[in-house]
Amino acid sequence: MPKADGFIDPHRLYTRRAALGAVGVGMNTMRAARRAGIELRTLPVGKQLLCLGRDVISYLQLVSEHQQQEAAHTSEGTEAAS
């Protein structure tokens, strides 16, 4: 995976791998998000699936919110068990 520089241009087209690699998101995170119902919107262009930078940014915000909710839910369960 290329080094993550953390920048996504909202007006640029990316492959899923390039977009997620740019911000350091791996395939496991993407699979977990898909299982939670969070999909990265893509555009079929020829034989490739591309995504707009603004859709990548929206996707990352949703994934982050989901991870925070999961973490809060997990920590609540741990505190209740104590």
C-alpha positions in Angstrom: 0.0 0.0 0.0 1.3 3.5 -0.8 2.3 5.8 2.0 -0.7 7.6 3.4 -0.5 11.4 3.0 -3.9 12.0 4.5 -5.2 14.2 1.7 -8.2 13.6 -0.5 -9.0 16.2 -3.2 -12.9 16.4 -3.2 -12.9 17.1 -7.0 -10.6 14.3 -8.1 -11.5 10.7 -9.1 -9.8 7.9 -7.3 -9.8 4.1 -7.4 -11.0 2.6 -4.1 -7.6 1.3 -3.4 -5.8 4.7 -4.1 -8.4 6.7 -2.1 -8.3 4.5 1.0 -4.6 4.0 0.7 -4.1 7.8 0.7 -5.6 8.0 4.1 -4.4 4.7 5.5 -7.7 2.8 5.5 -7.2 -0.9 4.9 -9.4 -3.6 3.3 -10.4 -5.0 6.8 -11.8 -1.6 7.8 -13.7 -1.4 4.5 -15.2 -4.9 4.9 -16.3 -4.1 8.5 -17.9 -0.9 7.2 -19.7 -2.8 4.5 -21.0 -5.3 7.1 -22.3 -2.3 9.1 -24.1 -1.0 5.9 -21.6 1.7 5.0 -20.7 1.6 1.3 -18.3 3.7 -0.6 -20.2 5.1 -3.6 -18.5 4.3 -6.9 -18.9 5.2 -10.5 -18.3 2.5 -13.2 -15.9 4.0 -15.8 -15.0 1.4 -18.4 -13.8 -1.6 -16.5 -12.9 0.4 -13.3 -14.9 1.5 -10.4 -13.9 5.0 -9.5 -15.1 7.3 -6.6 -15.2 11.0 -6.3 -13.0 12.5 -3.6 -16.1 14.1 -1.9 -17.7 10.7 -1.6 -14.5 9.3 -0.1 -14.6 12.1 2.5 -18.2 11.4 3.3 -17.5 7.7 3.6 -14.6 8.3 6.0 -16.8 10.5 8.2 -19.4 7.7 8.4 -16.8 5.0 9.1 -15.3 7.2 11.9 -18.7 7.9 13.5 -19.5 4.1 13.4 -16.2 3.2 14.9 -16.7 5.8 17.7 -20.2 4.4 18.4 -18.8 0.8 18.5 -16.0 1.9 20.9 -18.5 3.7 23.2 -20.8 0.6 23.1 -17.9 -1.7 23.9 -16.6 0.5 26.8 -20.2 0.7 28.3 -20.3 -3.1 28.2 -16.9 -3.4 29.9 -17.9 -0.9 32.7 -21.2 -2.7 33.3 -19.3 -6.0 33.8 -17.0 -4.5 36.4 
